[in-house]
Structures are given as structure tokens and as C-alpha cells.
Amino acid sequence: RVAIGRALVRRPSIYLMDEPLSSLDAKLRSDLRLELKRIQQDLGATILYVTHDQTEAMTMAVRIGVVESGRLIQIGTPREIYTAPASVYVATRLGQPAINLIPVGLLPDGGAPSGGKTIGARTENLRIAKASNGSATGRVDWIEHLGDQNHLHLTVGEHKLVTLADPETDLAPGDAVSLALVDPLYFDASGRRIAASGKARTPEAHG
């Protein structure tokens, strides 16, 4: 905290911060994220902030740049990076639980675009219900109870998926479930995102 304070009082044209909160406990990190954001807005300063923590990136940034192997592969608002990732690599940087990557054809998806090899399914892209009349497409393995939410661990074929469930869900380990996809992401064999059938591709931010 002292080091951050010393940097802020110098009033440079740009602040460079390399994971300044990484050694702090969770409560202090949360407090300082808010404090740094407030200070940045008050000063009107530009901060180039390096982090591997997706929560810091999503809550603090006006724009996020994603680096892979030393190369800036996409830049955009937190919303743009989350909803329109340029590649599988970018898609896996944000989201909790992490995005599920499954082969095209594993679940009903309404028609993958030409060249689509991999589907990216976040919690909001999955519809889950108890299976009936032999309609099962998956099985509940176990449930992580996290207070305000549950992490639902599923097996579909040979693939493992994780999604969120309501704290009051009546699903239990061992239950057979049916799953459907709603507006998932699609990626080609190289891992680059491609547009869903009938939808315009969101332009990449920067490569």
C-alpha cells in the first residue's frame, strides 16, 4: 500500500502497475481495487495495469488488452472481450466458472457455422433440466455449494462441463439431465472465433 501511495503522489502522465495487489489477502485486494479505481477517476490518470486476475481486469479496466506469448492479440472493453473473444485463448481468460469447450455436435446447438470445430459455452449459453422420457444428454457429477451460487459439475459423453446453478436447485449428484445450447461461441480448427450461422461477426478489436 505504501509503494502504491508513493507512486500516486508523483503525478506522472501514466502509471505503470505490475500486479500491485498480488501479494495481498482477498479482503484487502477487494478494498484496494475499489480505492485504485476511485483514485484513477479523481485524478483522470492513465494507468497501465498488468494482472493475471480476471476480477481485477473486469472491474478496474476501461479497456483490456490480452497478451499471448508476448503478443497483444485483442484489445477492447471488458464486455467486448467477454462476449466477443477473438480466439479460444482469449475466451478462456475471462469468466467464472471458465468457459466450457466442447466439440461441435456434442450437444444440440441449432446448427454450427461452416468450419466450426469447437463450441464455447458459458453458463448463460447452457439450459439444463432434469431429463425425462429418455432425453438425458448428461449427468450431474457433483455440486459445489458456494453460498449465493452453486457450481454444477456435469459429464456429457466423455467431456466434463461446469456451470452455475441456483442455490435452491433440486438437482443432485447422479441426476440425469438434458442440456441445450443458446447462442454459444464457435471456433475453427485453429482456435479463432467464427460467426454463428446467420449472424454477423463482431469485428476483432486488434490483433
C-alpha positions as protocol buffer text, in pm:
chain_id: "A"
residue {
  index: 1
  type: ARG
  ca { x: 0 y: 0 z: 0 }
}
residue {
  index: 2
  type: VAL
  ca { x: 287 y: 236 z: 82 }
}
residue {
  index: 3
  type: ALA
  ca { x: 451 y: 169 z: -256 }
}
residue {
  index: 4
  type: ILE
  ca { x: 125 y: 241 z: -438 }
}
residue {
  index: 5
  type: GLY
  ca { x: 82 y: 562 z: -240 }
}
residue {
  index: 6
  type: ARG
  ca { x: 433 y: 679 z: -327 }
}
residue {
  index: 7
  type: ALA
  ca { x: 370 y: 618 z: -696 }
}
residue {
  index: 8
  type: LEU
  ca { x: 41 y: 808 z: -692 }
}
residue {
  index: 9
  type: VAL
  ca { x: 179 y: 1127 z: -535 }
}
residue {
  index: 10
  type: ARG
  ca { x: 432 y: 1175 z: -815 }
}
residue {
  index: 11
  type: ARG
  ca { x: 159 y: 1262 z: -1067 }
}
residue {
  index: 12
  type: PRO
  ca { x: 325 y: 1120 z: -1383 }
}
residue {
  index: 13
  type: SER
  ca { x: 146 y: 1122 z: -1718 }
}
residue {
  index: 14
  type: ILE
  ca { x: 97 y: 746 z: -1697 }
}
residue {
  index: 15
  type: TYR
  ca { x: 117 y: 497 z: -1413 }
}
residue {
  index: 16
  type: LEU
  ca { x: 264 y: 152 z: -1477 }
}
residue {
  index: 17
  type: MET
  ca { x: 149 y: -109 z: -1226 }
}
residue {
  index: 18
  type: ASP
  ca { x: 267 y: -469 z: -1246 }
}
residue {
  index: 19
  type: GLU
  ca { x: 37 y: -689 z: -1034 }
}
residue {
  index: 20
  type: PRO
  ca { x: 46 y: -445 z: -738 }
}
residue {
  index: 21
  type: LEU
  ca { x: -217 y: -637 z: -538 }
}
residue {
  index: 22
  type: SER
  ca { x: -96 y: -993 z: -595 }
}
residue {
  index: 23
  type: SER
  ca { x: 63 y: -1039 z: -251 }
}
residue {
  index: 24
  type: LEU
  ca { x: -237 y: -911 z: -54 }
}
residue {
  index: 25
  type: ASP
  ca { x: -517 y: -1111 z: 105 }
}
residue {
  index: 26
  type: ALA
  ca { x: -857 y: -1131 z: -65 }
}
residue {
  index: 27
  type: LYS
  ca { x: -1030 y: -870 z: 153 }
}
residue {
  index: 28
  type: LEU
  ca { x: -754 y: -613 z: 112 }
}
residue {
  index: 29
  type: ARG
  ca { x: -733 y: -677 z: -263 }
}
residue {
  index: 30
  type: SER
  ca { x: -1105 y: -613 z: -293 }
}
residue {
  index: 31
  type: ASP
  ca { x: -1081 y: -289 z: -94 }
}
residue {
  index: 32
  type: LEU
  ca { x: -781 y: -161 z: -290 }
}
residue {
  index: 33
  type: ARG
  ca { x: -939 y: -243 z: -627 }
}
residue {
  index: 34
  type: LEU
  ca { x: -1218 y: -2 z: -544 }
}
residue {
  index: 35
  type: GLU
  ca { x: -979 y: 255 z: -400 }
}
residue {
  index: 36
  type: LEU
  ca { x: -749 y: 250 z: -703 }
}
residue {
  index: 37
  type: LYS
  ca { x: -1046 y: 285 z: -936 }
}
residue {
  index: 38
  type: ARG
  ca { x: -1172 y: 584 z: -736 }
}
residue {
  index: 39
  type: ILE
  ca { x: -828 y: 748 z: -733 }
}
residue {
  index: 40
  type: GLN
  ca { x: -785 y: 693 z: -1106 }
}
residue {
  index: 41
  type: GLN
  ca { x: -1119 y: 860 z: -1175 }
}
residue {
  index: 42
  type: ASP
  ca { x: -1043 y: 1150 z: -940 }
}
residue {
  index: 43
  type: LEU
  ca { x: -701 y: 1212 z: -1096 }
}
residue {
  index: 44
  type: GLY
  ca { x: -815 y: 1150 z: -1451 }
}
residue {
  index: 45
  type: ALA
  ca { x: -495 y: 949 z: -1484 }
}
residue {
  index: 46
  type: THR
  ca { x: -399 y: 676 z: -1727 }
}
residue {
  index: 47
  type: ILE
  ca { x: -296 y: 351 z: -1560 }
}
residue {
  index: 48
  type: LEU
  ca { x: -138 y: 62 z: -1748 }
}
residue {
  index: 49
  type: TYR
  ca { x: -216 y: -225 z: -1514 }
}
residue {
  index: 50
  type: VAL
  ca { x: -72 y: -575 z: -1554 }
}
residue {
  index: 51
  type: THR
  ca { x: -264 y: -858 z: -1390 }
}
residue {
  index: 52
  type: HIS
  ca { x: -341 y: -1228 z: -1420 }
}
residue {
  index: 53
  type: ASP
  ca { x: -650 y: -1180 z: -1203 }
}
residue {
  index: 54
  type: GLN
  ca { x: -962 y: -1166 z: -1420 }
}
residue {
  index: 55
  type: THR
  ca { x: -1163 y: -997 z: -1143 }
}
residue {
  index: 56
  type: GLU
  ca { x: -915 y: -709 z: -1132 }
}
residue {
  index: 57
  type: ALA
  ca { x: -921 y: -681 z: -1510 }
}
residue {
  index: 58
  type: MET
  ca { x: -1300 y: -685 z: -1539 }
}
residue {
  index: 59
  type: THR
  ca { x: -1374 y: -449 z: -1251 }
}
residue {
  index: 60
  type: MET
  ca { x: -1095 y: -195 z: -1294 }
}
residue {
  index: 61
  type: ALA
  ca { x: -1032 y: -164 z: -1666 }
}
residue {
  index: 62
  type: VAL
  ca { x: -1187 y: 68 z: -1920 }
}
residue {
  index: 63
  type: ARG
  ca { x: -1014 y: -138 z: -2186 }
}
residue {
  index: 64
  type: ILE
  ca { x: -846 y: -477 z: -2155 }
}
residue {
  index: 65
  type: GLY
  ca { x: -555 y: -597 z: -2365 }
}
residue {
  index: 66
  type: VAL
  ca { x: -496 y: -972 z: -2379 }
}
residue {
  index: 67
  type: VAL
  ca { x: -137 y: -1086 z: -2431 }
}
residue {
  index: 68
  type: GLU
  ca { x: -38 y: -1432 z: -2552 }
}
residue {
  index: 69
  type: SER
  ca { x: 329 y: -1531 z: -2575 }
}
residue {
  index: 70
  type: GLY
  ca { x: 435 y: -1168 z: -2558 }
}
residue {
  index: 71
  type: ARG
  ca { x: 196 y: -1054 z: -2833 }
}
residue {
  index: 72
  type: LEU
  ca { x: -110 y: -833 z: -2790 }
}
residue {
  index: 73
  type: ILE
  ca { x: -384 y: -1034 z: -2958 }
}
residue {
  index: 74
  type: GLN
  ca { x: -701 y: -841 z: -2868 }
}
residue {
  index: 75
  type: ILE
  ca { x: -798 y: -517 z: -2702 }
}
residue {
  index: 76
  type: GLY
  ca { x: -1147 y: -400 z: -2611 }
}
residue {
  index: 77
  type: THR
  ca { x: -1384 y: -316 z: -2330 }
}
residue {
  index: 78
  type: PRO
  ca { x: -1435 y: -584 z: -2065 }
}
residue {
  index: 79
  type: ARG
  ca { x: -1775 y: -656 z: -2220 }
}
residue {
  index: 80
  type: GLU
  ca { x: -1629 y: -692 z: -2570 }
}
residue {
  index: 81
  type: ILE
  ca { x: -1353 y: -924 z: -2456 }
}
residue {
  index: 82
  type: TYR
  ca { x: -1602 y: -1141 z: -2267 }
}
residue {
  index: 83
  type: THR
  ca { x: -1876 y: -1164 z: -2530 }
}
residue {
  index: 84
  type: ALA
  ca { x: -1669 y: -1148 z: -2850 }
}
residue {
  index: 85
  type: PRO
  ca { x: -1330 y: -1308 z: -2783 }
}
residue {
  index: 86
  type: ALA
  ca { x: -1109 y: -1333 z: -3090 }
}
residue {
  index: 87
  type: SER
  ca { x: -992 y: -1684 z: -3004 }
}
residue {
  index: 88
  type: VAL
  ca { x: -1018 y: -1977 z: -2765 }
}
residue {
  index: 89
  type: TYR
  ca { x: -721 y: -1835 z: -2574 }
}
residue {
  index: 90
  type: VAL
  ca { x: -897 y: -1502 z: -2515 }
}
residue {
  index: 91
  type: ALA
  ca { x: -1224 y: -1676 z: -2425 }
}
residue {
  index: 92
  type: THR
  ca { x: -1053 y: -1874 z: -2150 }
}
residue {
  index: 93
  type: ARG
  ca { x: -902 y: -1564 z: -1987 }
}
residue {
  index: 94
  type: LEU
  ca { x: -1235 y: -1434 z: -1855 }
}
residue {
  index: 95
  type: GLY
  ca { x: -1536 y: -1597 z: -1695 }
}
residue {
  index: 96
  type: GLN
  ca { x: -1605 y: -1782 z: -1372 }
}
residue {
  index: 97
  type: PRO
  ca { x: -1652 y: -2071 z: -1395 }
}
residue {
  index: 98
  type: ALA
  ca { x: -1429 y: -2097 z: -1700 }
}
residue {
  index: 99
  type: ILE
  ca { x: -1587 y: -2130 z: -2042 }
}
residue {
  index: 100
  type: ASN
  ca { x: -1668 y: -2489 z: -2143 }
}
residue {
  index: 101
  type: LEU
  ca { x: -1501 y: -2602 z: -2466 }
}
residue {
  index: 102
  type: ILE
  ca { x: -1672 y: -2895 z: -2637 }
}
residue {
  index: 103
  type: PRO
  ca { x: -1669 y: -3040 z: -2989 }
}
residue {
  index: 104
  type: VAL
  ca { x: -1936 y: -2936 z: -3235 }
}
residue {
  index: 105
  type: GLY
  ca { x: -2213 y: -3195 z: -3236 }
}
residue {
  index: 106
  type: LEU
  ca { x: -2185 y: -3299 z: -2872 }
}
residue {
  index: 107
  type: LEU
  ca { x: -2500 y: -3101 z: -2782 }
}
residue {
  index: 108
  type: PRO
  ca { x: -2790 y: -2965 z: -2990 }
}
residue {
  index: 109
  type: ASP
  ca { x: -2687 y: -2615 z: -3095 }
}
residue {
  index: 110
  type: GLY
  ca { x: -2915 y: -2514 z: -3379 }
}
residue {
  index: 111
  type: GLY
  ca { x: -2652 y: -2551 z: -3648 }
}
residue {
  index: 112
  type: ALA
  ca { x: -2283 y: -2471 z: -3627 }
}
residue {
  index: 113
  type: PRO
  ca { x: -2135 y: -2242 z: -3892 }
}
residue {
  index: 114
  type: SER
  ca { x: -1919 y: -2385 z: -4167 }
}
residue {
  index: 115
  type: GLY
  ca { x: -1572 y: -2452 z: -4034 }
}
residue {
  index: 116
  type: GLY
  ca { x: -1686 y: -2468 z: -3673 }
}
residue {
  index: 117
  type: LYS
  ca { x: -1495 y: -2730 z: -3475 }
}
residue {
  index: 118
  type: THR
  ca { x: -1525 y: -2619 z: -3113 }
}
residue {
  index: 119
  type: ILE
  ca { x: -1814 y: -2471 z: -2917 }
}
residue {
  index: 120
  type: GLY
  ca { x: -1756 y: -2230 z: -2630 }
}
residue {
  index: 121
  type: ALA
  ca { x: -2039 y: -2247 z: -2376 }
}
residue {
  index: 122
  type: ARG
  ca { x: -2054 y: -2020 z: -2075 }
}
residue {
  index: 123
  type: THR
  ca { x: -2318 y: -2050 z: -1804 }
}
residue {
  index: 124
  type: GLU
  ca { x: -2554 y: -1819 z: -1991 }
}
residue {
  index: 125
  type: ASN
  ca { x: -2528 y: -2041 z: -2302 }
}
residue {
  index: 126
  type: LEU
  ca { x: -2647 y: -2358 z: -2127 }
}
residue {
  index: 127
  type: ARG
  ca { x: -3003 y: -2463 z: -2047 }
}
residue {
  index: 128
  type: ILE
  ca { x: -3024 y: -2755 z: -1805 }
}
residue {
  index: 129
  type: ALA
  ca { x: -3323 y: -2956 z: -1685 }
}
residue {
  index: 130
  type: LYS
  ca { x: -3386 y: -3292 z: -1527 }
}
residue {
  index: 131
  type: ALA
  ca { x: -3413 y: -3550 z: -1800 }
}
residue {
  index: 132
  type: SER
  ca { x: -3740 y: -3724 z: -1873 }
}
residue {
  index: 133
  type: ASN
  ca { x: -3854 y: -3994 z: -2116 }
}
residue {
  index: 134
  type: GLY
  ca { x: -3503 y: -4100 z: -2208 }
}
residue {
  index: 135
  type: SER
  ca { x: -3396 y: -3748 z: -2310 }
}
residue {
  index: 136
  type: ALA
  ca { x: -3080 y: -3743 z: -2099 }
}
residue {
  index: 137
  type: THR
  ca { x: -2770 y: -3586 z: -2254 }
}
residue {
  index: 138
  type: GLY
  ca { x: -2560 y: -3565 z: -1937 }
}
residue {
  index: 139
  type: ARG
  ca { x: -2520 y: -3648 z: -1570 }
}
residue {
  index: 140
  type: VAL
  ca { x: -2460 y: -3441 z: -1257 }
}
residue {
  index: 141
  type: ASP
  ca { x: -2129 y: -3548 z: -1101 }
}
residue {
  index: 142
  type: TRP
  ca { x: -2121 y: -3318 z: -801 }
}
residue {
  index: 143
  type: ILE
  ca { x: -2224 y: -2974 z: -681 }
}
residue {
  index: 144
  type: GLU
  ca { x: -2004 y: -2713 z: -516 }
}
residue {
  index: 145
  type: HIS
  ca { x: -2211 y: -2510 z: -271 }
}
residue {
  index: 146
  type: LEU
  ca { x: -2072 y: -2156 z: -260 }
}
residue {
  index: 147
  type: GLY
  ca { x: -2341 y: -1972 z: -65 }
}
residue {
  index: 148
  type: ASP
  ca { x: -2504 y: -1741 z: -317 }
}
residue {
  index: 149
  type: GLN
  ca { x: -2444 y: -1982 z: -605 }
}
residue {
  index: 150
  type: ASN
  ca { x: -2362 y: -2342 z: -687 }
}
residue {
  index: 151
  type: HIS
  ca { x: -2108 y: -2478 z: -932 }
}
residue {
  index: 152
  type: LEU
  ca { x: -2265 y: -2769 z: -1115 }
}
residue {
  index: 153
  type: HIS
  ca { x: -2019 y: -3030 z: -1245 }
}
residue {
  index: 154
  type: LEU
  ca { x: -2154 y: -3237 z: -1533 }
}
residue {
  index: 155
  type: THR
  ca { x: -2043 y: -3519 z: -1760 }
}
residue {
  index: 156
  type: VAL
  ca { x: -2161 y: -3521 z: -2120 }
}
residue {
  index: 157
  type: GLY
  ca { x: -2022 y: -3814 z: -2314 }
}
residue {
  index: 158
  type: GLU
  ca { x: -1652 y: -3809 z: -2232 }
}
residue {
  index: 159
  type: HIS
  ca { x: -1649 y: -3437 z: -2158 }
}
residue {
  index: 160
  type: LYS
  ca { x: -1664 y: -3250 z: -1827 }
}
residue {
  index: 161
  type: LEU
  ca { x: -1862 y: -2924 z: -1802 }
}
residue {
  index: 162
  type: VAL
  ca { x: -1901 y: -2674 z: -1519 }
}
residue {
  index: 163
  type: THR
  ca { x: -2181 y: -2421 z: -1494 }
}
residue {
  index: 164
  type: LEU
  ca { x: -2370 y: -2220 z: -1234 }
}
residue {
  index: 165
  type: ALA
  ca { x: -2692 y: -2331 z: -1072 }
}
residue {
  index: 166
  type: ASP
  ca { x: -2940 y: -2159 z: -845 }
}
residue {
  index: 167
  type: PRO
  ca { x: -2866 y: -2213 z: -473 }
}
residue {
  index: 168
  type: GLU
  ca { x: -3213 y: -2369 z: -445 }
}
residue {
  index: 169
  type: THR
  ca { x: -3164 y: -2613 z: -733 }
}
residue {
  index: 170
  type: ASP
  ca { x: -3326 y: -2952 z: -689 }
}
residue {
  index: 171
  type: LEU
  ca { x: -3057 y: -3124 z: -894 }
}
residue {
  index: 172
  type: ALA
  ca { x: -2837 y: -3373 z: -710 }
}
residue {
  index: 173
  type: PRO
  ca { x: -2529 y: -3582 z: -789 }
}
residue {
  index: 174
  type: GLY
  ca { x: -2624 y: -3874 z: -1010 }
}
residue {
  index: 175
  type: ASP
  ca { x: -2922 y: -3699 z: -1172 }
}
residue {
  index: 176
  type: ALA
  ca { x: -2965 y: -3742 z: -1546 }
}
residue {
  index: 177
  type: VAL
  ca { x: -3010 y: -3407 z: -1720 }
}
residue {
  index: 178
  type: SER
  ca { x: -3088 y: -3271 z: -2063 }
}
residue {
  index: 179
  type: LEU
  ca { x: -2877 y: -2983 z: -2192 }
}
residue {
  index: 180
  type: ALA
  ca { x: -2927 y: -2739 z: -2477 }
}
residue {
  index: 181
  type: LEU
  ca { x: -2712 y: -2458 z: -2610 }
}
residue {
  index: 182
  type: VAL
  ca { x: -2831 y: -2099 z: -2655 }
}
residue {
  index: 183
  type: ASP
  ca { x: -2616 y: -1863 z: -2867 }
}
residue {
  index: 184
  type: PRO
  ca { x: -2280 y: -2024 z: -2787 }
}
residue {
  index: 185
  type: LEU
  ca { x: -1946 y: -1918 z: -2934 }
}
residue {
  index: 186
  type: TYR
  ca { x: -1788 y: -2109 z: -3222 }
}
residue {
  index: 187
  type: PHE
  ca { x: -1421 y: -2156 z: -3303 }
}
residue {
  index: 188
  type: ASP
  ca { x: -1247 y: -2306 z: -3605 }
}
residue {
  index: 189
  type: ALA
  ca { x: -972 y: -2569 z: -3602 }
}
residue {
  index: 190
  type: SER
  ca { x: -706 y: -2303 z: -3537 }
}
residue {
  index: 191
  type: GLY
  ca { x: -895 y: -2168 z: -3235 }
}
residue {
  index: 192
  type: ARG
  ca { x: -1015 y: -1846 z: -3397 }
}
residue {
  index: 193
  type: ARG
  ca { x: -1374 y: -1741 z: -3333 }
}
residue {
  index: 194
  type: ILE
  ca { x: -1616 y: -1756 z: -3624 }
}
residue {
  index: 195
  type: ALA
  ca { x: -1966 y: -1612 z: -3654 }
}
residue {
  index: 196
  type: ALA
  ca { x: -2268 y: -1825 z: -3576 }
}
residue {
  index: 197
  type: SER
  ca { x: -2490 y: -1912 z: -3871 }
}
residue {
  index: 198
  type: GLY
  ca { x: -2696 y: -1613 z: -3979 }
}
residue {
  index: 199
  type: LYS
  ca { x: -2514 y: -1369 z: -3751 }
}
residue {
  index: 200
  type: ALA
  ca { x: -2264 y: -1100 z: -3834 }
}
residue {
  index: 201
  type: ARG
  ca { x: -1918 y: -1146 z: -3689 }
}
residue {
  index: 202
  type: THR
  ca { x: -1824 y: -884 z: -3433 }
}
residue {
  index: 203
  type: PRO
  ca { x: -1507 y: -719 z: -3566 }
}
residue {
  index: 204
  type: GLU
  ca { x: -1191 y: -809 z: -3380 }
}
residue {
  index: 205
  type: ALA
  ca { x: -1059 y: -530 z: -3166 }
}
residue {
  index: 206
  type: HIS
  ca { x: -693 y: -553 z: -3254 }
}
residue {
  index: 207
  type: GLY
  ca { x: -454 y: -832 z: -3338 }
}
